[in-house]
């Protein structure tokens, strides 16, 4: 049924990818990479490596920016600055293209400089969805039709400490079977919330959108963190960003070692 009289998207490609992992009794793994970090050559090698890893189901990407961060960790801010310098502020769609499903973290600087239509005209063909790095309750209401026109899924973000009424408002435009991002920390790379709080947040999402797919992110650093999330029935996937970028800064080999460390924890 259309939401608010507006058209809804067809089956989410992102949710479908995660459901493939769940059918194998494991959490889906989403990995955040930044084009141009730690340098262009290593980034391309990292992307190729992630394409080949069976445990990685979705790539989370972005357009590097040089300011106006809202929830980014120092690691992510540093990575953005390095990548922005490496790419000289020009991120081509080809750098983002991947065979696996992907979604983009959209930063306020990009949105303000490009506007949603210009952004979608340039990048919609190489991503499946977007999520916001900053809190803007008006964004989806203003841009829902454009996102649907370009068939780009909007991934709503919620936090484990939100009240049910806040979750209901946040998910007003979320499709019935779409991907929902559950924040497990106040900032990326911050301390992960208690397992009971994350479970409560996931249950609120399922109360509002019973068929949604939930990806838990922010604050996930170790295999033990992932094991704790795997015990929460409502959580379908985990997102690793800061912890992966810290290892990726040391090269592809260290990034692969990190994936080896956490892969077994994805099982349920």
Helices and strands as residue ranges (DSSP letters): H 13-22, E 28-32, H 40-52, E 56-62, H 74-87, H 93-96, E 101-106, H 108-114, H 116-123, G 124-126, E 129-132, H 139-149, E 153-154, E 156-159, H 164-170, E 179-183, H 195-208, E 213-217, H 223-230, E 237-240, H 242-248, H 252-263, G 264-266
